Amino acid sequence: MSISVEERSYEEKRLKKTIDTIKEQLSKAEDDIERAINEAKEIKKSFWETQPIVPESMSDLNTIVDITQNVHAVKREQLRQDTKNVAIKKLKKLLSSPYFGRVDFLEQGESSEDNIYIGVGTLIDDDYEMLIYDWRAPVCSLFYDNEEGKASYRCPEGTISGEVTLRRQFGISKGHLDYVFNSSLKIDDDILQKTLSKSSDEKMKTIITSIQKEQNKIIRDEDNSVLIVQGPAGSGKTSIALHRVAYILYKYANKNVTSENVVIFSPNEIFNDYISGVLPELGENNVYQTTFMEYVRNSLSGNLRIEDSNEQMEYILSAKRNREYYLRKDNITFKTSVLFAEIIKRYVDYIERDGVKFTDITFKGFLIIKGEEIKSLFYTTYSKWPMDHRFKEIIQDIEQRIKPVEKERLKQIEEELSESDDFYDDVQAMSRVKLKNELQDLKGYIRRTLSINPLRSYKNLLSNHKLFLSLAEGLDLPSNIKEILTQSFNFLQSGIIKYEDITPLLYINYALGCERAMNNIKYVIIDEAQDYSPFQYLIIKKLFPKAGFTILGDINQSINPNVNTLDYNIIADIFGDKKSSIMNLTKSYRCTTEISNFTREVLKTYDFENTYRQGEKPKVVQSLNEEGKMEAVIKDIDELRAAGMESIGIICRTASKASKVYKHLMKVRNNEEEIFLLQKDDSEFNSGVTVTPSYLAKGLEFDGVIIVDGDEGDYKEEGERKLFYTICTRALHMLHIHFVNKPSRFIQDIDPRLYTSSKSF
């Protein structure tokens, strides 16, 4: 709803006042920091010029006091500089676009309204008037959650009720008021459509100007320690996660929750780079972003090669379909099951209860300690301690028992050397050297013997079928369980830890005390929740015992057909000691209506709605042969470029196919434009034309998407339906799919009115 000339004039004057205030505060802050820098320099200069040399004994108390005071003064000045730098950074961010929304609220029992202008940060003028409210402030939820009329919001003092009398939205850039209008409804298509119709960039952007009510509820949730979010592709899950981090840092700043206390688990390093600009854009420092594989590589150090999830997917999509292949698929399915997690837990209990065998420890004929006594110490005396602590205590005990026999052994060595015809040097000196070497060997042997090697323990479980079956008593095992165990053992023997074996190994590693909990982490965000098995959630819970969790995913994007489909209720059960809630996002904002209608048919489900944003129907293109298909793909790139698509994703089924397509494009285009190949070890996402394997595209979005492998032979197994759906939903505005003979069965099943067909010959 447009506003009157008088109202616009008021808003322009108010904007000018706000910008003038920002400039004044920015100038003052810059002067203050310059002064602070100069004062710090003077303090340091004075300190080094006047400070006497400190005696080694440090007996001069006055000198010590002077030094301490000077050090504290330098630290105070540094803290002042840091504080001012943060303020300058936030003021500069506000200068270009101070606010984006306004909500007028008449609190119950009050006679005048509060005019609440909402932006990325707080601004208070010299008269203590609040010119801008940070979007995370409790009162700002009125803007996201309410229409005009009766409304309320929660704050530390309780629930504040009243009436929203005005909702107004602004477009401000470079300090200029581009547009302003009243919006009686919640954030609707006017602003949202402007946001959604923009081209995709190489970095994810903030969504504070267009946060929807269902998204806002998740961002601001304070009732649950574990928040589990299910949402379709394009529902804003990752954006919600990052804005939730910003909200948590704002809300709990007074409780010493900083960016160092938060960790985000992302699907890969590329995705970490893709989302890296959001928190700084919101005025916060980036938190620690990691991947499950990064944690794995830090924990399972050794000489074995560790397969990651991308290599596993490449194998599943490209390996020859033989007996070994289908056994591996069964292996993956079994290893990601709750059933297997139960067996591993039983195995750890068995080790802790009676699974470690001990033998007598002797030293050159001297009995140091009997195996039965070690067992008693391990399972009785130190039974309440973690296993690694038990071993440490026992080793210290044994080292004390060695000392009495050292003298006896030294005498033996001296006698041996004295009687030797080949030895003429100092007998006592050489005896001590020999004893020292023997003791080093003995202590090394004791440390190796009295320790649990997680890999060795796991291999023992896989190779000892009798033990495995006894631990699995009462459980419904696969009929080919012995073949599965043998295959896993053979992989480990050949020096490879397959991805499906990582989780049980990590669990054993942690349970046996080889890994420590991270008690300093107070909040954990897990994105792409469907990629984690229940077993992995069990480990993550143990690693971060004092943390709250937000877990976001889409079951319909479970792209690995062999992984047990995750039930979110299982996650809630795993975190059963924490209050949890499962929230569902019901709306997708990414794709045009035409692409959404097409992808719904791929998925064969209608459990979500999409924002109405009109565009072209997906195009399904047939070529005569592979050469013709590549010519059609090149033609498509030009077509999408001409249509204004700034980022184009060329999605291939596998990494090997992506590499071939990339090389062909580089050769044909003759480096006329920059083309990027996305590979599993890349850590940077670039806009432009990007060639990527299917499984690396998950989580990313492009203005236009070209699917190279739309053939019947490429996506034909029912288990790959969700993978095909996932790659189609990467497109914001345009989607083109190429095939040669017949299209994928997933396209054949779709109503042909939902796409356009064409031939490139």
C-alpha positions in Angstrom: 0.0 0.0 0.0 1.5 3.3 -1.1 1.9 6.2 1.4 1.0 9.9 1.0 3.4 12.6 0.0 3.5 13.9 3.5 4.3 10.5 5.0 7.2 10.0 2.5 8.5 13.4 3.3 8.5 12.5 7.0 10.3 9.3 6.3 13.0 11.0 4.2 13.6 13.6 6.9 13.7 10.8 9.5 16.2 8.9 7.4 18.4 12.0 7.0 18.4 12.5 10.8 19.4 8.8 11.3 22.2 9.0 8.7 23.5 12.2 10.2 23.6 10.6 13.6 25.4 7.6 12.2 28.0 9.9 10.6 28.5 11.9 13.8 29.0 8.7 15.9 31.3 7.2 13.2 33.4 10.3 13.1 33.6 10.4 16.9 34.5 6.7 17.1 37.2 7.1 14.5 38.7 10.0 16.4 38.5 8.0 19.6 40.3 5.0 18.2 43.0 7.3 16.7 43.5 8.8 20.2 43.5 5.4 21.8 46.2 4.2 19.4 48.3 7.2 20.2 47.9 6.8 23.9 48.8 3.1 23.7 52.0 4.1 21.8 52.9 6.7 24.5 52.3 4.2 27.3 54.6 1.6 25.6 57.2 4.2 24.8 57.2 5.5 28.4 57.3 2.0 29.7 60.5 1.0 27.8 62.2 4.4 28.3 61.7 4.7 32.0 61.5 1.2 33.2 64.7 0.0 35.0 66.2 -3.4 34.4 64.5 -5.9 36.7 66.8 -7.9 39.0 66.7 -11.6 38.4 65.5 -12.1 42.0 62.5 -9.7 41.3 63.0 -8.6 44.9 62.2 -4.9 44.2 58.4 -4.9 45.0 57.9 -1.4 43.7 59.4 -2.2 40.3 57.1 -5.3 40.0 54.1 -3.1 40.8 55.1 -0.5 38.2 55.6 -3.2 35.6 52.2 -4.8 36.4 50.4 -1.4 36.2 52.0 -0.6 32.8 51.1 -4.0 31.4 47.4 -3.5 32.5 47.4 0.0 31.1 48.5 -1.3 27.7 45.8 -4.1 27.8 43.1 -1.6 28.7 44.1 0.6 25.7 44.0 -2.4 23.4 40.6 -3.4 24.7 39.4 0.2 24.0 40.7 -0.1 20.5 38.9 -3.4 19.9 35.6 -2.1 21.3 35.8 1.0 19.0 36.7 -1.1 16.0 33.6 -3.2 16.5 31.5 0.0 16.9 33.0 1.4 13.7 32.3 -1.8 11.8 28.7 -1.8 12.8 28.2 2.0 12.1 29.6 1.6 8.6 27.2 -1.3 8.0 24.3 0.9 9.1 25.4 3.9 7.0 24.3 2.4 3.6 21.0 0.9 4.7 20.1 1.9 8.3 16.8 0.0 8.5 14.3 -1.9 6.4 11.1 -2.0 8.5 9.0 0.0 10.9 6.3 -1.2 13.2 4.2 1.1 15.4 3.0 -0.5 18.6 0.5 0.8 21.2 1.2 -1.1 24.4 -1.8 -2.0 26.5 -2.4 0.7 29.1 -0.2 3.3 27.3 -1.5 6.5 25.6 1.2 6.8 22.9 2.6 4.5 20.3 6.3 3.4 20.0 7.7 3.8 16.5 10.1 0.9 16.1 12.5 1.1 13.2 14.2 -2.2 12.5 17.7 -2.7 11.1 20.8 -4.9 11.3 22.0 -3.2 14.5 21.1 -0.8 17.3 21.5 3.0 17.1 20.8 5.4 20.0 21.3 9.1 19.7 22.8 11.6 22.2 19.3 12.1 23.7 19.0 8.4 24.3 16.3 8.0 21.7 16.3 4.6 20.1 16.6 5.4 16.3 17.1 1.8 15.2 16.3 -1.5 17.0 18.4 -4.6 16.2 16.2 -7.1 14.3 16.9 -9.6 17.1 15.4 -7.4 19.9 12.3 -9.1 21.3 10.0 -6.2 20.2 11.0 -6.7 16.6 9.2 -10.0 16.5 6.1 -7.9 16.1 7.3 -7.0 12.6 7.8 -10.6 11.5 4.8 -12.3 13.2 1.9 -9.9 13.2 -0.6 -8.1 11.0 -2.1 -4.8 12.0 -4.3 -5.3 15.0 -4.0 -7.0 18.4 -0.5 -8.4 19.0 2.0 -9.4 21.7 5.6 -10.3 22.1 7.7 -12.0 24.6 10.6 -10.4 26.5 12.5 -11.0 29.7 9.8 -9.1 31.7 7.1 -11.4 30.3 4.5 -11.1 27.5 3.7 -7.6 26.4 0.3 -7.1 24.8 -1.1 -4.3 22.7 -1.9 -3.3 19.2 0.2 -3.0 16.0 -1.1 0.2 14.3 1.3 0.4 11.4 3.6 -1.8 9.4 5.9 -0.2 7.0 8.7 -1.5 4.7 11.6 0.3 3.2 14.2 -0.1 0.5 17.3 1.9 1.3 20.6 1.8 -0.5 23.6 4.1 -0.2 21.6 6.2 2.2 18.8 6.9 -0.3 15.2 5.9 0.2 14.4 3.8 -2.9 10.9 2.8 -1.9 8.6 2.8 1.1 5.1 1.3 1.5 2.7 0.2 4.2 2.1 -3.5 4.6 -0.9 -4.5 6.7 -0.1 -8.2 6.2 3.0 -10.1 7.3 6.1 -9.8 5.2 4.5 -10.7 1.8 5.2 -10.9 -1.8 6.2 -7.2 -2.2 9.5 -7.6 -0.4 9.8 -11.3 -0.8 9.4 -11.3 -4.6 12.1 -8.6 -4.9 14.4 -10.8 -2.8 13.6 -14.1 -4.6 13.8 -12.6 -8.1 17.4 -11.5 -7.6 20.3 -13.4 -9.2 22.2 -15.8 -7.1 25.7 -14.7 -5.9 28.8 -16.7 -5.0 27.9 -16.1 -1.3 24.7 -16.7 0.6 23.0 -13.4 1.7 21.1 -12.5 4.8 17.3 -12.7 4.8 16.4 -10.3 7.7 14.3 -8.1 5.4 12.1 -11.1 4.4 12.0 -13.5 7.3 8.7 -15.3 7.4 6.6 -16.0 10.4 7.4 -19.8 10.4 11.1 -19.0 10.0 11.1 -16.4 12.7 9.6 -18.8 15.2 12.6 -21.1 14.7 15.2 -18.3 14.8 13.9 -17.0 18.1 13.0 -20.3 19.8 14.1 -20.4 23.5 12.0 -23.2 24.8 13.9 -26.1 23.5 17.5 -27.3 24.0 17.2 -29.4 20.8 15.3 -28.0 17.9 14.8 -30.3 14.9 13.7 -28.6 11.7 12.3 -30.4 8.7 11.8 -28.3 5.5 11.6 -28.8 1.8 14.4 -27.6 -0.6 14.4 -23.9 -0.7 12.6 -23.3 2.6 15.6 -21.3 3.9 16.9 -23.9 6.4 20.5 -22.9 6.2 19.7 -19.2 6.3 17.5 -19.8 9.3 20.4 -21.7 11.0 22.8 -18.8 10.5 20.3 -16.2 11.6 19.6 -18.4 14.6 23.3 -18.3 15.5 23.2 -14.5 15.2 20.2 -14.4 17.5 21.8 -16.7 20.1 25.0 -14.5 20.1 22.8 -11.4 20.6 20.5 -12.9 23.2 23.1 -14.6 25.4 26.0 -12.1 25.0 25.6 -11.2 28.7 26.1 -14.9 29.5 29.5 -14.9 27.8 28.3 -16.8 24.7 30.6 -15.7 21.9 31.4 -17.0 18.4 34.0 -19.2 20.0 31.3 -21.2 21.8 29.3 -22.1 18.7 30.1 -24.7 16.0 28.3 -25.4 12.7 28.5 -28.8 11.0 28.2 -28.2 7.2 28.1 -30.8 4.4 31.5 -29.8 2.9 34.2 -27.1 2.8 32.6 -25.6 -0.4 29.4 -25.0 1.5 31.4 -23.4 4.4 32.8 -20.9 1.9 29.3 -20.3 0.4 27.7 -19.3 3.7 30.8 -17.5 5.1 29.4 -14.0 4.4 26.1 -14.2 6.3 27.2 -13.7 9.9 29.6 -10.8 9.1 26.8 -9.2 7.2 24.7 -9.5 10.3 27.4 -7.8 12.4 28.8 -11.0 14.0 32.0 -12.8 13.8 32.0 -16.1 11.9 31.7 -19.1 14.2 33.7 -22.3 13.9 32.5 -24.1 10.8 33.5 -27.7 10.3 32.5 -30.9 8.6 32.0 -34.3 10.0 35.0 -35.5 7.9 37.3 -32.8 9.3 36.5 -34.1 12.8 37.1 -37.6 11.6 40.5 -36.9 10.2 41.6 -35.2 13.4 40.4 -38.1 15.5 41.4 -41.2 13.5 45.0 -40.4 12.8 47.1 -43.1 11.4 48.4 -44.7 8.3 45.1 -45.9 6.9 43.4 -44.0 4.1 39.9 -42.7 5.1 37.2 -42.7 2.5 34.8 -39.7 2.7 31.0 -39.5 2.0 31.7 -38.1 -1.5 33.9 -41.0 -2.5 31.3 -43.4 -1.1 28.7 -41.7 -3.3 30.9 -41.7 -6.3 31.3 -45.5 -5.9 27.6 -46.0 -5.5 26.8 -44.0 -8.6 29.6 -45.3 -10.9 30.9 -48.7 -9.8 30.3 -51.8 -11.8 27.2 -53.7 -10.7 28.7 -57.0 -9.5 28.4 -59.1 -6.4 30.9 -57.0 -4.5 29.0 -53.9 -5.3 25.7 -55.2 -4.0 27.4 -56.6 -0.9 28.9 -53.1 -0.2 25.4 -51.6 -0.5 24.1 -54.0 2.1 27.1 -53.2 4.2 26.3 -49.5 4.1 22.7 -50.0 4.9 23.5 -52.3 7.9 26.3 -50.0 9.3 24.0 -47.0 9.3 21.2 -48.8 11.2 20.2 -48.4 14.8 20.6 -52.1 15.1 24.4 -51.9 14.4 24.7 -49.0 16.8 23.2 -51.2 19.5 25.8 -54.0 18.7 28.7 -51.5 19.0 27.4 -50.3 22.3 27.1 -53.8 23.6 30.7 -54.5 22.4 32.0 -51.5 24.3 30.1 -52.7 27.4 31.7 -56.1 26.9 35.2 -54.6 26.7 34.6 -52.5 29.8 33.2 -55.4 31.7 35.4 -58.3 30.8 36.7 -57.9 27.3 40.4 -57.1 28.0 42.8 -60.0 28.5 45.9 -59.5 30.7 49.0 -61.5 31.0 51.9 -61.6 33.5 54.5 -58.8 33.0 58.1 -60.0 33.5 61.5 -58.3 33.2 64.5 -60.5 32.4 63.2 -63.3 34.6 61.8 -61.1 37.3 58.0 -61.2 37.8 56.7 -57.6 38.0 53.0 -58.2 38.2 50.6 -61.1 37.5 47.9 -60.8 34.8 45.2 -61.6 37.4 46.3 -58.7 39.5 46.2 -56.3 36.6 42.7 -57.6 35.8 41.6 -56.9 39.4 43.0 -53.4 39.3 41.3 -52.8 35.9 37.9 -54.2 36.6 37.6 -53.7 40.4 40.0 -51.1 41.9 39.7 -48.5 39.1 36.3 -49.7 37.6 34.5 -46.4 37.9 37.1 -44.5 35.9 37.2 -44.1 32.1 39.3 -46.9 30.5 42.2 -44.7 29.5 42.5 -43.4 33.1 42.5 -47.0 34.4 45.4 -47.8 32.2 47.4 -44.7 33.2 47.0 -45.6 36.9 48.0 -49.2 36.4 51.0 -48.2 34.4 52.2 -45.9 37.1 51.6 -48.7 39.6 53.7 -51.1 37.6 56.5 -48.6 37.1 56.8 -48.3 40.8 57.1 -52.1 41.1 59.9 -52.1 38.6 62.2 -50.0 40.7 63.0 -52.7 43.3 64.3 -55.1 40.6 66.4 -52.5 38.8 69.4 -52.9 41.3 69.2 -56.7 40.9 69.2 -56.5 37.1 72.1 -54.0 37.2 74.1 -56.5 39.2 73.3 -59.2 36.6 74.4 -57.0 33.7 77.7 -56.0 35.5 78.5 -59.7 36.1 77.7 -60.6 32.5 80.0 -57.8 31.2 82.8 -58.6 33.6 82.8 -62.2 32.5 82.8 -61.3 28.9 86.2 -61.6 27.2 85.1 -59.1 24.5 84.5 -56.2 26.9 87.3 -54.0 28.3 85.6 -50.6 29.0 84.1 -49.2 32.2 81.8 -52.0 33.3 79.6 -49.9 35.6 79.1 -47.1 33.1 78.1 -49.5 30.3 75.9 -51.5 32.7 73.9 -48.4 33.5 73.5 -47.6 29.8 72.4 -51.2 29.0 69.9 -51.1 31.9 68.5 -47.8 30.7 67.9 -49.2 27.2 66.2 -52.3 28.6 63.9 -50.2 30.8 62.9 -48.0 27.9 62.0 -51.2 25.9 60.1 -52.6 28.9 58.1 -49.4 29.5 57.3 -49.1 25.8 56.0 -52.7 25.9 53.9 -52.0 29.0 52.3 -48.9 27.3 51.5 -50.8 24.2 50.1 -53.8 26.1 48.1 -51.7 28.6 46.1 -49.7 26.1 43.1 -50.1 23.9 43.6 -49.6 20.2 40.2 -48.7 18.8 41.0 -49.9 15.3 42.4 -53.2 16.6 39.3 -53.6 18.8 37.0 -53.0 15.9 38.8 -55.4 13.6 38.6 -58.0 16.4 34.8 -57.6 16.4 34.6 -57.9 12.7 36.8 -61.0 12.5 35.4 -62.8 15.5 32.0 -63.9 14.1 31.2 -65.9 17.2 31.7 -62.9 19.5 29.7 -60.7 17.1 26.7 -63.1 16.9 26.7 -63.4 20.7 26.6 -59.6 21.1 23.8 -59.5 18.5 21.6 -62.0 20.3 17.9 -61.1 20.0 18.5 -58.7 17.0 17.3 -59.3 13.5 20.6 -59.5 11.5 20.9 -59.5 7.7 21.1 -63.0 6.2 24.5 -62.2 4.7 26.0 -60.8 7.9 29.1 -62.9 7.8 29.9 -61.7 4.3 29.3 -58.1 5.4 31.7 -58.6 8.3 34.3 -60.2 6.2 34.2 -57.5 3.5 34.6 -54.8 6.2 37.5 -56.6 7.8 39.2 -57.1 4.4 38.9 -53.3 3.6 40.6 -52.5 7.0 43.3 -55.1 6.4 44.0 -53.5 3.0 44.6 -50.1 4.7 41.3 -48.4 4.0 38.6 -47.2 6.4 35.4 -47.1 4.4 33.0 -44.3 5.2 30.5 -46.7 6.7 33.1 -47.9 9.2 34.1 -44.4 10.4 31.1 -44.0 12.8 31.6 -47.2 14.7 35.3 -46.5 15.0 34.7 -43.1 16.3 32.2 -44.4 18.9 34.7 -47.0 20.1 37.4 -44.3 20.1 35.3 -42.0 22.3 33.9 -44.8 24.5 37.3 -46.1 25.4 38.5 -42.7 26.4 40.6 -41.8 23.4 38.5 -38.7 22.7 37.5 -35.9 25.0 34.2 -34.0 25.2 34.2 -30.4 24.2 32.5 -28.7 27.2 33.3 -25.2 26.0 30.9 -25.5 23.1 27.5 -24.1 24.1 25.6 -24.4 20.8 25.8 -26.7 17.8 24.1 -26.2 14.4 23.8 -29.3 12.2 22.9 -28.6 8.6 21.7 -31.3 6.1 20.5 -33.4 9.0 19.4 -36.2 6.7 23.0 -37.0 5.9 23.8 -38.2 9.4 22.9 -41.6 10.8 21.5 -42.1 14.3 24.9 -43.5 15.2 26.5 -40.2 14.2 24.1 -38.2 16.3 24.9 -40.4 19.3 28.6 -39.5 18.9 27.9 -35.8 18.4 25.7 -35.7 21.6 28.6 -37.2 23.6 31.1 -34.8 22.1 29.1 -31.7 23.1 27.4 -32.7 26.3 26.7 -29.1 27.4 25.5 -27.7 24.1 22.1 -26.8 22.7 21.3 -28.0 19.2 19.5 -26.8 16.1 19.3 -29.7 13.6 18.0 -28.9 10.1 17.3 -31.1 7.2 15.0 -32.5 4.5 14.3 -36.2 4.4 13.4 -35.8 0.8 17.0 -34.9 0.0 18.5 -38.1 1.4 20.6 -38.6 -1.7 22.4 -41.8 -0.6 19.8 -44.6 -1.3 21.6 -47.1 0.9 21.7 -45.1 4.1 18.8 -45.9 6.5 16.2 -43.2 6.1 16.4 -41.0 9.2 13.4 -40.7 11.4 13.5 -37.3 13.3 11.8 -39.0 16.3 15.0 -41.1 16.6 17.1 -37.9 17.0 14.7 -36.7 19.6 15.0 -40.0 21.5 18.9 -39.8 21.3 18.7 -36.4 22.9 16.0 -37.6 25.3 17.6 -35.9 28.3 17.1 -32.5 26.7 13.8 -30.8 25.9 13.3 -31.1 22.2 10.8 -30.1 19.5 10.3 -31.0 15.8 9.2 -28.1 13.7 8.1 -28.3 10.1 8.6 -25.7 7.4 5.9 -26.0 4.9 6.9 -23.4 2.2 9.6 -23.3 -0.4 10.9 -20.0 -1.6 13.7 -21.0 -4.0 12.3 -22.2 -7.3 9.7 -20.6 -9.6 6.2 -22.0 -9.5 6.9 -24.0 -12.7 10.1 -25.6 -11.4 8.4 -26.4 -8.1 5.4 -28.1 -9.9 7.9 -30.1 -11.9 9.9 -31.2 -8.8 6.8 -32.1 -6.9 6.0 -34.6 -9.6 9.5 -36.0 -9.4 9.1 -36.6 -5.7 5.5 -37.8 -6.0 4.6 -35.8 -2.9 2.6 -32.7 -2.2 3.5 -31.9 1.4 4.8 -28.4 0.8 3.7 -25.2 -1.0 5.8 -22.7 -2.8 5.8 -18.9 -3.2 4.1 -17.9 -6.4 6.8 -16.6 -8.7 6.2 -17.1 -12.3 8.9 -18.2 -14.7 9.6 -20.6 -17.6 8.7 -24.3 -17.5 11.6 -26.7 -17.2 13.0 -27.6 -20.6 13.7 -31.3 -21.5 16.1 -31.5 -24.5 16.7 -34.6 -26.6 19.9 -35.0 -28.6 20.8 -37.6 -31.3 24.0 -38.7 -29.6 26.5 -37.6 -26.8 28.3 -35.2 -29.1 25.0 -33.5 -30.0 24.1 -33.4 -26.3 27.3 -31.5 -25.5 26.6 -29.1 -28.3 23.1 -28.5 -26.9 24.6 -27.9 -23.4 26.9 -25.3 -24.8 24.0 -23.6 -26.6 22.0 -23.7 -23.3 24.8 -21.9 -21.5 24.5 -19.0 -24.0 20.8 -19.1 -23.7 20.8 -18.8 -19.9 23.4 -16.1 -20.0 21.3 -14.1 -22.5 18.3 -14.5 -20.1 20.3 -12.8 -17.3 21.4 -15.9 -15.4 24.5 -14.9 -13.6 25.2 -18.3 -11.9 24.8 -21.5 -13.9 25.2 -24.9 -12.5 26.0 -27.7 -14.9 25.2 -30.8 -12.9 26.6 -34.2 -13.9 25.8 -37.6 -12.2 29.4 -38.4 -11.1 32.7 -36.6 -10.6 34.3 -38.5 -13.5 31.6 -37.3 -15.8 31.9 -33.7 -14.4 35.6 -33.8 -15.2 35.0 -34.9 -18.8 32.3 -32.2 -19.3 34.5 -29.5 -17.8 37.5 -30.4 -20.1 35.2 -30.4 -23.1 33.8 -27.0 -22.2 37.2 -25.5 -21.6 38.4 -26.8 -25.0 35.3 -25.7 -27.0 35.0 -22.3 -25.2 38.7 -21.7 -25.6 38.8 -19.9 -22.2 36.3 -17.2 -23.5 34.6 -17.3 -20.1 35.6 -18.5 -16.7 34.3 -22.0 -16.0 34.8 -23.7 -12.7 34.9 -27.4 -11.8 33.7 -28.2 -8.3 35.6 -31.1 -6.7 35.2 -32.7 -3.3 38.4 -31.2 -1.8 37.6 -27.6 -3.0 37.1 -25.0 -0.2 35.9 -22.1 -2.3 32.6 -21.5 -4.2 32.7 -19.3 -7.3 29.8 -17.8 -9.1 29.6 -18.0 -12.9 29.5 -21.3 -14.8 30.2 -24.2 -12.4 30.4 -27.9 -13.4 29.7 -30.2 -10.4 28.9 -33.8 -9.6 25.3 -34.3 -8.3 26.2 -34.9 -4.7 28.3 -31.8 -4.3 25.4 -29.6 -5.6 23.3 -30.3 -2.5 22.9 -27.1 -0.4 23.9 -24.8 -3.3 21.7 -22.9 -5.6 22.1 -21.4 -9.1 20.1 -19.0 -11.2 20.0 -21.6 -14.0 20.7 -25.3 -13.8 21.6 -27.6 -16.7 21.4 -31.3 -15.9 23.6 -33.2 -18.3 22.7 -36.7 -17.4 18.9 -36.9 -17.8 19.0 -40.2 -19.6 17.0 -43.3 -18.8 20.2 -45.2 -18.0 21.5 -42.6 -15.6 18.7 -42.0 -13.1 16.6 -45.2 -13.2 16.7 -46.9 -9.8 14.0 -45.9 -7.4 16.6 -45.2 -4.7 17.9 -42.3 -6.8 14.6 -40.5 -7.0 15.5 -38.2 -4.2 18.9 -37.5 -5.7 17.3 -36.4 -9.0 14.8 -34.3 -7.1 17.6 -32.6 -5.1 19.6 -31.6 -8.2 16.5 -30.2 -9.9 15.7 -28.0 -6.9 19.1 -26.3 -7.2 17.5 -24.0 -9.9 16.1 -20.6 -8.9 14.8 -19.4 -12.3 15.5 -21.9 -15.1 16.0 -25.6 -15.4 17.2 -27.5 -18.5 17.6 -31.3 -18.6 19.4 -33.2 -21.4 19.1 -36.8 -22.6 19.9 -38.9 -25.8 17.5 -41.8 -26.3 14.9 -41.8 -23.5 14.7 -39.5 -20.5 15.0 -40.7 -17.0 12.0 -42.7 -15.7 11.4 -39.8 -13.2 10.7 -37.5 -16.2 8.7 -40.1 -18.1 6.3 -40.3 -15.1 5.7 -36.5 -15.1 2.7 -34.9 -16.8 4.2 -33.5 -20.0 2.3 -30.3 -19.6 4.6 -29.4 -16.7 7.7 -29.0 -19.0 8.6 -28.1 -22.6 10.2 -30.7 -24.9 12.6 -29.9 -27.7 15.1 -31.7 -29.9 18.6 -30.5 -30.7 18.7 -32.2 -34.1 
